[in-house]
Amino acid sequence: MTSRSSYCWNIGAQLLSEARGRGVGTQAQRLLTRYLFAHTPVVRLEADTESGNIAEQRALEKSGFTREGVLRSCVFRDGQWRDVVRYSLLRDDIASARSPASDRPNAKGE
């Protein structure tokens, strides 16, 4: 979704079976998110996956996405309604991950 006042996009990927389990999806998501934050005004990226797709959930988390919650009975596939897990990654998440200040202890030494 994007408009003049909203910069939130939903991304997705689909891999051939022979490419799965080798980190290809994780790397593709990392590259895509870095590219979008560097070259567009997007502020928030979202990604959804079915609740049973544990491999994709791991790939999203490795790519820096944060799990936000479950959307119940959101997708109808193969004759049944399925739950979907929503993830997000914010421009600020990327900026703070790269900031040297994020590695420094705070005033309390934490």
N, CA, C and O atoms as CSV, one atom per row, in Angstrom:
chain,resi,resn,atom,element,x,y,z
A,1,MET,N,N,0.845,-1.165,0.000
A,1,MET,CA,C,0.000,0.000,0.000
A,1,MET,C,C,0.890,1.228,0.000
A,1,MET,O,O,1.831,1.321,0.789
A,2,THR,N,N,0.597,2.163,-0.876
A,2,THR,CA,C,1.322,3.423,-0.879
A,2,THR,C,C,0.406,4.525,-1.377
A,2,THR,O,O,-0.427,4.309,-2.257
A,3,SER,N,N,0.566,5.675,-0.818
A,3,SER,CA,C,-0.169,6.860,-1.252
A,3,SER,C,C,0.699,8.056,-0.940
A,3,SER,O,O,1.840,7.901,-0.504
A,4,ARG,N,N,0.180,9.230,-1.154
A,4,ARG,CA,C,0.967,10.428,-0.877
A,4,ARG,C,C,1.297,10.575,0.599
A,4,ARG,O,O,2.291,11.212,0.948
A,5,SER,N,N,0.489,10.001,1.460
A,5,SER,CA,C,0.732,10.156,2.894
A,5,SER,C,C,1.150,8.855,3.579
A,5,SER,O,O,1.372,8.846,4.790
A,6,SER,N,N,1.262,7.758,2.829
A,6,SER,CA,C,1.614,6.474,3.422
A,6,SER,C,C,2.718,5.813,2.608
A,6,SER,O,O,2.611,5.684,1.389
A,7,TYR,N,N,3.774,5.398,3.290
A,7,TYR,CA,C,4.883,4.728,2.620
A,7,TYR,C,C,5.108,3.359,3.242
A,7,TYR,O,O,6.115,3.121,3.908
A,8,CYS,N,N,4.162,2.474,3.015
A,8,CYS,CA,C,4.204,1.113,3.542
A,8,CYS,C,C,3.967,0.164,2.378
A,8,CYS,O,O,2.941,0.239,1.703
A,9,TRP,N,N,4.919,-0.726,2.150
A,9,TRP,CA,C,4.804,-1.684,1.060
A,9,TRP,C,C,4.902,-3.102,1.599
A,9,TRP,O,O,5.521,-3.348,2.633
A,10,ASN,N,N,4.275,-4.036,0.874
A,10,ASN,CA,C,4.329,-5.444,1.235
A,10,ASN,C,C,5.189,-6.157,0.200
A,10,ASN,O,O,4.963,-6.023,-1.002
A,11,ILE,N,N,6.183,-6.921,0.672
A,11,ILE,CA,C,7.065,-7.647,-0.243
A,11,ILE,C,C,6.825,-9.144,-0.109
A,11,ILE,O,O,6.276,-9.610,0.889
A,12,GLY,N,N,7.240,-9.882,-1.116
A,12,GLY,CA,C,7.127,-11.330,-1.067
A,12,GLY,C,C,8.086,-11.973,-2.039
A,12,GLY,O,O,8.582,-11.323,-2.960
A,13,ALA,N,N,8.347,-13.244,-1.834
A,13,ALA,CA,C,9.245,-13.992,-2.714
A,13,ALA,C,C,8.754,-15.424,-2.806
A,13,ALA,O,O,8.107,-15.943,-1.896
A,14,GLN,N,N,9.075,-16.041,-3.914
A,14,GLN,CA,C,8.749,-17.446,-4.079
A,14,GLN,C,C,9.964,-18.118,-4.701
A,14,GLN,O,O,10.477,-17.664,-5.724
A,15,LEU,N,N,10.416,-19.183,-4.090
A,15,LEU,CA,C,11.612,-19.877,-4.558
A,15,LEU,C,C,11.251,-21.217,-5.190
A,15,LEU,O,O,10.298,-21.884,-4.787
A,16,LEU,N,N,12.045,-21.587,-6.191
A,16,LEU,CA,C,11.945,-22.939,-6.725
A,16,LEU,C,C,12.402,-23.913,-5.646
A,16,LEU,O,O,13.229,-23.563,-4.804
A,17,SER,N,N,11.877,-25.114,-5.665
A,17,SER,CA,C,12.198,-26.073,-4.601
A,17,SER,C,C,13.697,-26.344,-4.489
A,17,SER,O,O,14.195,-26.559,-3.385
A,18,GLU,N,N,14.423,-26.340,-5.603
A,18,GLU,CA,C,15.861,-26.623,-5.523
A,18,GLU,C,C,16.665,-25.479,-4.906
A,18,GLU,O,O,17.825,-25.674,-4.543
A,19,ALA,N,N,16.079,-24.304,-4.781
A,19,ALA,CA,C,16.784,-23.160,-4.177
A,19,ALA,C,C,16.501,-23.037,-2.681
A,19,ALA,O,O,17.153,-22.250,-1.995
A,20,ARG,N,N,15.554,-23.790,-2.175
A,20,ARG,CA,C,15.159,-23.672,-0.773
A,20,ARG,C,C,16.192,-24.286,0.166
A,20,ARG,O,O,16.877,-25.249,-0.176
A,21,GLY,N,N,16.284,-23.695,1.371
A,21,GLY,CA,C,17.153,-24.241,2.400
A,21,GLY,C,C,18.622,-23.893,2.244
A,21,GLY,O,O,19.466,-24.456,2.941
A,22,ARG,N,N,18.942,-22.976,1.340
A,22,ARG,CA,C,20.337,-22.617,1.096
A,22,ARG,C,C,20.632,-21.152,1.406
A,22,ARG,O,O,21.737,-20.674,1.150
A,23,GLY,N,N,19.640,-20.430,1.959
A,23,GLY,CA,C,19.857,-19.030,2.305
A,23,GLY,C,C,19.585,-18.055,1.174
A,23,GLY,O,O,19.776,-16.850,1.334
A,24,VAL,N,N,19.140,-18.564,0.032
A,24,VAL,CA,C,18.886,-17.711,-1.126
A,24,VAL,C,C,17.763,-16.710,-0.831
A,24,VAL,O,O,17.884,-15.529,-1.154
A,25,GLY,N,N,16.691,-17.174,-0.227
A,25,GLY,CA,C,15.562,-16.299,0.090
A,25,GLY,C,C,15.942,-15.231,1.100
A,25,GLY,O,O,15.563,-14.069,0.954
A,26,THR,N,N,16.684,-15.620,2.116
A,26,THR,CA,C,17.134,-14.661,3.129
A,26,THR,C,C,17.985,-13.577,2.485
A,26,THR,O,O,17.783,-12.390,2.738
A,27,GLN,N,N,18.933,-13.983,1.656
A,27,GLN,CA,C,19.809,-13.007,0.998
A,27,GLN,C,C,19.014,-12.110,0.053
A,27,GLN,O,O,19.266,-10.906,-0.004
A,28,ALA,N,N,18.070,-12.667,-0.682
A,28,ALA,CA,C,17.249,-11.865,-1.593
A,28,ALA,C,C,16.442,-10.830,-0.817
A,28,ALA,O,O,16.330,-9.682,-1.247
A,29,GLN,N,N,15.880,-11.226,0.321
A,29,GLN,CA,C,15.095,-10.286,1.132
A,29,GLN,C,C,15.990,-9.188,1.700
A,29,GLN,O,O,15.596,-8.022,1.728
A,30,ARG,N,N,17.175,-9.545,2.145
A,30,ARG,CA,C,18.112,-8.534,2.655
A,30,ARG,C,C,18.460,-7.523,1.565
A,30,ARG,O,O,18.429,-6.314,1.795
A,31,LEU,N,N,18.787,-8.024,0.390
A,31,LEU,CA,C,19.159,-7.128,-0.707
A,31,LEU,C,C,17.989,-6.240,-1.125
A,31,LEU,O,O,18.164,-5.042,-1.350
A,32,LEU,N,N,16.807,-6.820,-1.228
A,32,LEU,CA,C,15.636,-6.042,-1.624
A,32,LEU,C,C,15.324,-4.957,-0.605
A,32,LEU,O,O,15.082,-3.810,-0.980
A,33,THR,N,N,15.328,-5.300,0.676
A,33,THR,CA,C,14.987,-4.291,1.684
A,33,THR,C,C,16.017,-3.172,1.708
A,33,THR,O,O,15.649,-2.001,1.809
A,34,ARG,N,N,17.298,-3.508,1.617
A,34,ARG,CA,C,18.338,-2.462,1.604
A,34,ARG,C,C,18.179,-1.563,0.390
A,34,ARG,O,O,18.321,-0.344,0.486
A,35,TYR,N,N,17.881,-2.175,-0.760
A,35,TYR,CA,C,17.688,-1.397,-1.989
A,35,TYR,C,C,16.490,-0.449,-1.840
A,35,TYR,O,O,16.590,0.736,-2.158
A,36,LEU,N,N,15.373,-0.968,-1.362
A,36,LEU,CA,C,14.172,-0.139,-1.233
A,36,LEU,C,C,14.380,1.016,-0.264
A,36,LEU,O,O,13.941,2.133,-0.538
A,37,PHE,N,N,15.044,0.770,0.868
A,37,PHE,CA,C,15.293,1.854,1.816
A,37,PHE,C,C,16.296,2.868,1.267
A,37,PHE,O,O,16.227,4.047,1.612
A,38,ALA,N,N,17.211,2.434,0.433
A,38,ALA,CA,C,18.222,3.340,-0.126
A,38,ALA,C,C,17.691,4.166,-1.296
A,38,ALA,O,O,18.159,5.284,-1.515
A,39,HIS,N,N,16.726,3.640,-2.052
A,39,HIS,CA,C,16.342,4.281,-3.310
A,39,HIS,C,C,14.876,4.692,-3.413
A,39,HIS,O,O,14.447,5.153,-4.471
A,40,THR,N,N,14.103,4.537,-2.350
A,40,THR,CA,C,12.688,4.936,-2.373
A,40,THR,C,C,12.347,5.634,-1.056
A,40,THR,O,O,13.123,5.575,-0.103
A,41,PRO,N,N,11.200,6.289,-1.002
A,41,PRO,CA,C,10.787,6.932,0.253
A,41,PRO,C,C,10.084,5.997,1.235
A,41,PRO,O,O,9.571,6.461,2.253
A,42,VAL,N,N,10.047,4.690,0.956
A,42,VAL,CA,C,9.334,3.748,1.821
A,42,VAL,C,C,9.853,3.852,3.263
A,42,VAL,O,O,11.054,3.979,3.497
A,43,VAL,N,N,8.924,3.796,4.215
A,43,VAL,CA,C,9.254,3.881,5.633
A,43,VAL,C,C,9.056,2.530,6.315
A,43,VAL,O,O,9.752,2.204,7.276
A,44,ARG,N,N,8.102,1.748,5.810
A,44,ARG,CA,C,7.750,0.469,6.429
A,44,ARG,C,C,7.584,-0.580,5.342
A,44,ARG,O,O,6.901,-0.357,4.342
A,45,LEU,N,N,8.218,-1.725,5.552
A,45,LEU,CA,C,8.016,-2.878,4.682
A,45,LEU,C,C,7.315,-3.959,5.491
A,45,LEU,O,O,7.630,-4.182,6.660
A,46,GLU,N,N,6.368,-4.623,4.857
A,46,GLU,CA,C,5.662,-5.726,5.493
A,46,GLU,C,C,5.876,-6.980,4.666
A,46,GLU,O,O,6.105,-6.915,3.458
A,47,ALA,N,N,5.799,-8.114,5.330
A,47,ALA,CA,C,5.843,-9.412,4.652
A,47,ALA,C,C,4.943,-10.358,5.427
A,47,ALA,O,O,4.944,-10.370,6.658
A,48,ASP,N,N,4.188,-11.138,4.704
A,48,ASP,CA,C,3.273,-12.111,5.311
A,48,ASP,C,C,3.639,-13.507,4.838
A,48,ASP,O,O,4.110,-13.693,3.716
A,49,THR,N,N,3.416,-14.483,5.706
A,49,THR,CA,C,3.599,-15.881,5.329
A,49,THR,C,C,2.612,-16.726,6.126
A,49,THR,O,O,2.208,-16.347,7.226
A,50,GLU,N,N,2.234,-17.851,5.579
A,50,GLU,CA,C,1.321,-18.725,6.302
A,50,GLU,C,C,1.978,-19.195,7.598
A,50,GLU,O,O,3.195,-19.373,7.666
A,51,SER,N,N,1.161,-19.390,8.609
A,51,SER,CA,C,1.687,-19.731,9.935
A,51,SER,C,C,2.479,-21.035,9.936
A,51,SER,O,O,3.339,-21.223,10.797
A,52,GLY,N,N,2.217,-21.922,9.015
A,52,GLY,CA,C,2.948,-23.185,8.948
A,52,GLY,C,C,4.275,-23.105,8.207
A,52,GLY,O,O,5.030,-24.076,8.189
A,53,ASN,N,N,4.568,-21.967,7.598
A,53,ASN,CA,C,5.796,-21.820,6.815
A,53,ASN,C,C,6.928,-21.328,7.718
A,53,ASN,O,O,7.306,-20.157,7.680
A,54,ILE,N,N,7.452,-22.227,8.516
A,54,ILE,CA,C,8.487,-21.901,9.503
A,54,ILE,C,C,9.778,-21.441,8.830
A,54,ILE,O,O,10.451,-20.544,9.337
A,55,ALA,N,N,10.131,-22.045,7.695
A,55,ALA,CA,C,11.360,-21.657,6.998
A,55,ALA,C,C,11.301,-20.190,6.578
A,55,ALA,O,O,12.286,-19.468,6.730
A,56,GLU,N,N,10.176,-19.744,6.058
A,56,GLU,CA,C,10.049,-18.334,5.649
A,56,GLU,C,C,10.056,-17.414,6.861
A,56,GLU,O,O,10.603,-16.313,6.800
A,57,GLN,N,N,9.460,-17.850,7.953
A,57,GLN,CA,C,9.491,-17.032,9.166
A,57,GLN,C,C,10.935,-16.844,9.634
A,57,GLN,O,O,11.322,-15.741,10.018
A,58,ARG,N,N,11.724,-17.905,9.603
A,58,ARG,CA,C,13.146,-17.795,9.969
A,58,ARG,C,C,13.891,-16.866,9.025
A,58,ARG,O,O,14.703,-16.051,9.462
A,59,ALA,N,N,13.617,-16.988,7.729
A,59,ALA,CA,C,14.284,-16.137,6.738
A,59,ALA,C,C,13.952,-14.668,6.975
A,59,ALA,O,O,14.835,-13.814,6.890
A,60,LEU,N,N,12.704,-14.367,7.268
A,60,LEU,CA,C,12.316,-12.976,7.535
A,60,LEU,C,C,13.014,-12.452,8.784
A,60,LEU,O,O,13.500,-11.321,8.798
A,61,GLU,N,N,13.063,-13.262,9.822
A,61,GLU,CA,C,13.723,-12.833,11.055
A,61,GLU,C,C,15.225,-12.633,10.832
A,61,GLU,O,O,15.800,-11.681,11.361
A,62,LYS,N,N,15.866,-13.508,10.061
A,62,LYS,CA,C,17.284,-13.341,9.739
A,62,LYS,C,C,17.522,-12.089,8.905
A,62,LYS,O,O,18.603,-11.503,8.952
A,63,SER,N,N,16.511,-11.680,8.140
A,63,SER,CA,C,16.613,-10.487,7.302
A,63,SER,C,C,16.335,-9.211,8.081
A,63,SER,O,O,16.408,-8.114,7.528
A,64,GLY,N,N,16.015,-9.352,9.371
A,64,GLY,CA,C,15.795,-8.181,10.211
A,64,GLY,C,C,14.350,-7.837,10.481
A,64,GLY,O,O,14.075,-6.868,11.189
A,65,PHE,N,N,13.419,-8.599,9.941
A,65,PHE,CA,C,12.001,-8.323,10.153
A,65,PHE,C,C,11.579,-8.715,11.572
A,65,PHE,O,O,12.151,-9.619,12.181
A,66,THR,N,N,10.580,-8.020,12.072
A,66,THR,CA,C,10.019,-8.270,13.397
A,66,THR,C,C,8.634,-8.883,13.249
A,66,THR,O,O,7.801,-8.378,12.497
A,67,ARG,N,N,8.394,-9.961,13.962
A,67,ARG,CA,C,7.067,-10.599,13.952
A,67,ARG,C,C,6.098,-9.699,14.698
A,67,ARG,O,O,6.353,-9.304,15.836
A,68,GLU,N,N,4.983,-9.377,14.052
A,68,GLU,CA,C,3.990,-8.498,14.676
A,68,GLU,C,C,2.763,-9.238,15.172
A,68,GLU,O,O,2.129,-8.809,16.136
A,69,GLY,N,N,2.424,-10.324,14.538
A,69,GLY,CA,C,1.257,-11.051,15.013
A,69,GLY,C,C,0.678,-11.965,13.952
A,69,GLY,O,O,1.224,-12.103,12.858
A,70,VAL,N,N,-0.445,-12.589,14.300
A,70,VAL,CA,C,-1.105,-13.550,13.429
A,70,VAL,C,C,-2.440,-12.980,12.968
A,70,VAL,O,O,-3.227,-12.475,13.768
A,71,LEU,N,N,-2.678,-13.071,11.666
A,71,LEU,CA,C,-3.965,-12.698,11.077
A,71,LEU,C,C,-4.714,-14.004,10.853
A,71,LEU,O,O,-4.347,-14.805,9.993
A,72,ARG,N,N,-5.755,-14.204,11.628
A,72,ARG,CA,C,-6.460,-15.484,11.604
A,72,ARG,C,C,-7.352,-15.610,10.373
A,72,ARG,O,O,-8.017,-14.657,9.968
A,73,SER,N,N,-7.350,-16.800,9.792
A,73,SER,CA,C,-8.187,-17.120,8.621
A,73,SER,C,C,-8.123,-16.024,7.564
A,73,SER,O,O,-9.149,-15.505,7.123
A,74,CYS,N,N,-6.919,-15.689,7.172
A,74,CYS,CA,C,-6.692,-14.568,6.260
A,74,CYS,C,C,-6.576,-15.003,4.800
A,74,CYS,O,O,-6.895,-14.227,3.898
A,75,VAL,N,N,-6.123,-16.234,4.557
A,75,VAL,CA,C,-5.889,-16.715,3.198
A,75,VAL,C,C,-6.651,-18.009,2.978
A,75,VAL,O,O,-6.628,-18.908,3.818
A,76,PHE,N,N,-7.327,-18.094,1.837
A,76,PHE,CA,C,-8.030,-19.332,1.486
A,76,PHE,C,C,-7.194,-20.051,0.436
A,76,PHE,O,O,-7.005,-19.545,-0.670
A,77,ARG,N,N,-6.689,-21.244,0.787
A,77,ARG,CA,C,-5.861,-22.027,-0.121
A,77,ARG,C,C,-6.139,-23.504,0.097
A,77,ARG,O,O,-6.283,-23.960,1.231
A,78,ASP,N,N,-6.213,-24.240,-0.989
A,78,ASP,CA,C,-6.440,-25.690,-0.945
A,78,ASP,C,C,-7.670,-26.066,-0.129
A,78,ASP,O,O,-7.658,-27.028,0.639
A,79,GLY,N,N,-8.730,-25.285,-0.314
A,79,GLY,CA,C,-10.005,-25.624,0.308
A,79,GLY,C,C,-10.168,-25.259,1.771
A,79,GLY,O,O,-11.154,-25.654,2.394
A,80,GLN,N,N,-9.215,-24.507,2.340
A,80,GLN,CA,C,-9.379,-24.125,3.749
A,80,GLN,C,C,-8.791,-22.743,4.024
A,80,GLN,O,O,-7.890,-22.275,3.328
A,81,TRP,N,N,-9.327,-22.113,5.054
A,81,TRP,CA,C,-8.816,-20.823,5.494
A,81,TRP,C,C,-7.576,-21.053,6.349
A,81,TRP,O,O,-7.540,-21.955,7.185
A,82,ARG,N,N,-6.557,-20.219,6.124
A,82,ARG,CA,C,-5.281,-20.381,6.816
A,82,ARG,C,C,-4.877,-19.089,7.515
A,82,ARG,O,O,-5.179,-17.986,7.059
A,83,ASP,N,N,-4.182,-19.262,8.640
A,83,ASP,CA,C,-3.658,-18.111,9.364
A,83,ASP,C,C,-2.379,-17.624,8.688
A,83,ASP,O,O,-1.648,-18.396,8.067
A,84,VAL,N,N,-2.133,-16.324,8.827
A,84,VAL,CA,C,-0.958,-15.691,8.242
A,84,VAL,C,C,-0.201,-14.955,9.341
A,84,VAL,O,O,-0.813,-14.349,10.221
A,85,VAL,N,N,1.120,-15.005,9.293
A,85,VAL,CA,C,1.958,-14.270,10.243
A,85,VAL,C,C,2.453,-13.007,9.536
A,85,VAL,O,O,2.972,-13.072,8.422
A,86,ARG,N,N,2.287,-11.858,10.195
A,86,ARG,CA,C,2.706,-10.568,9.640
A,86,ARG,C,C,4.025,-10.148,10.266
A,86,ARG,O,O,4.201,-10.208,11.483
A,87,TYR,N,N,4.947,-9.724,9.414
A,87,TYR,CA,C,6.255,-9.203,9.820
A,87,TYR,C,C,6.420,-7.799,9.277
A,87,TYR,O,O,5.789,-7.430,8.286
A,88,SER,N,N,7.277,-7.006,9.931
A,88,SER,CA,C,7.583,-5.674,9.408
A,88,SER,C,C,9.051,-5.343,9.626
A,88,SER,O,O,9.724,-5.906,10.490
A,89,LEU,N,N,9.519,-4.412,8.810
A,89,LEU,CA,C,10.866,-3.860,8.934
A,89,LEU,C,C,10.743,-2.369,8.656
A,89,LEU,O,O,10.222,-1.966,7.616
A,90,LEU,N,N,11.221,-1.559,9.584
A,90,LEU,CA,C,11.126,-0.109,9.452
A,90,LEU,C,C,12.458,0.485,9.017
A,90,LEU,O,O,13.524,-0.060,9.302
A,91,ARG,N,N,12.375,1.604,8.326
A,91,ARG,CA,C,13.592,2.316,7.932
A,91,ARG,C,C,14.462,2.580,9.161
A,91,ARG,O,O,15.683,2.443,9.095
A,92,ASP,N,N,13.846,2.954,10.273
A,92,ASP,CA,C,14.600,3.215,11.508
A,92,ASP,C,C,15.303,1.961,12.034
A,92,ASP,O,O,16.355,2.068,12.664
A,93,ASP,N,N,14.739,0.779,11.786
A,93,ASP,CA,C,15.388,-0.467,12.214
A,93,ASP,C,C,16.737,-0.623,11.519
A,93,ASP,O,O,17.719,-1.036,12.136
A,94,ILE,N,N,16.777,-0.291,10.243
A,94,ILE,CA,C,18.012,-0.401,9.467
A,94,ILE,C,C,19.007,0.654,9.931
A,94,ILE,O,O,20.190,0.362,10.101
A,95,ALA,N,N,18.534,1.873,10.136
A,95,ALA,CA,C,19.416,2.965,10.564
A,95,ALA,C,C,20.034,2.657,11.920
A,95,ALA,O,O,21.230,2.879,12.110
A,96,SER,N,N,19.241,2.147,12.877
A,96,SER,CA,C,19.798,1.870,14.202
A,96,SER,C,C,20.738,0.675,14.183
A,96,SER,O,O,21.667,0.611,14.987
A,97,ALA,N,N,20.514,-0.275,13.275
A,97,ALA,CA,C,21.409,-1.436,13.187
A,97,ALA,C,C,22.782,-1.028,12.668
A,97,ALA,O,O,23.783,-1.664,12.998
A,98,ARG,N,N,22.837,0.024,11.862
A,98,ARG,CA,C,24.110,0.480,11.297
A,98,ARG,C,C,24.787,1.549,12.136
A,98,ARG,O,O,25.968,1.835,11.937
A,99,SER,N,N,24.060,2.141,13.070
A,99,SER,CA,C,24.585,3.259,13.841
A,99,SER,C,C,25.619,2.801,14.861
A,99,SER,O,O,25.349,1.888,15.641
A,100,PRO,N,N,26.810,3.425,14.869
A,100,PRO,CA,C,27.807,3.069,15.887
A,100,PRO,C,C,27.304,3.363,17.291
A,100,PRO,O,O,27.715,2.704,18.246
A,101,ALA,N,N,26.417,4.347,17.428
A,101,ALA,CA,C,25.882,4.701,18.741
A,101,ALA,C,C,25.084,3.543,19.342
A,101,ALA,O,O,24.988,3.428,20.564
A,102,SER,N,N,24.515,2.692,18.498
A,102,SER,CA,C,23.716,1.584,19.027
A,102,SER,C,C,24.589,0.541,19.727
A,102,SER,O,O,24.073,-0.282,20.483
A,103,ASP,N,N,25.906,0.563,19.486
A,103,ASP,CA,C,26.813,-0.368,20.130
A,103,ASP,C,C,27.364,0.174,21.450
A,103,ASP,O,O,27.987,-0.556,22.221
A,104,ARG,N,N,27.130,1.445,21.694
A,104,ARG,CA,C,27.676,2.049,22.916
A,104,ARG,C,C,26.739,1.828,24.099
A,104,ARG,O,O,25.522,1.816,23.918
A,105,PRO,N,N,27.272,1.655,25.294
A,105,PRO,CA,C,26.406,1.530,26.483
A,105,PRO,C,C,25.714,2.848,26.754
A,105,PRO,O,O,26.228,3.906,26.391
A,106,ASN,N,N,24.552,2.795,27.388
A,106,ASN,CA,C,23.850,4.019,27.737
A,106,ASN,C,C,24.449,4.587,29.035
A,106,ASN,O,O,25.449,4.080,29.544
A,107,ALA,N,N,23.828,5.629,29.547
A,107,ALA,CA,C,24.364,6.312,30.731
A,107,ALA,C,C,24.464,5.375,31.941
A,107,ALA,O,O,25.283,5.600,32.833
A,108,LYS,N,N,23.636,4.327,31.974
A,108,LYS,CA,C,23.655,3.380,33.101
A,108,LYS,C,C,24.663,2.256,32.853
A,108,LYS,O,O,24.802,1.353,33.678
A,109,GLY,N,N,25.370,2.311,31.710
A,109,GLY,CA,C,26.369,1.279,31.422
A,109,GLY,C,C,25.786,0.025,30.827
A,109,GLY,O,O,26.472,-0.995,30.765
A,110,GLU,N,N,24.502,0.061,30.370
A,110,GLU,CA,C,23.841,-1.127,29.805
A,110,GLU,C,C,24.056,-1.194,28.305
A,110,GLU,O,O,23.576,-2.122,27.653
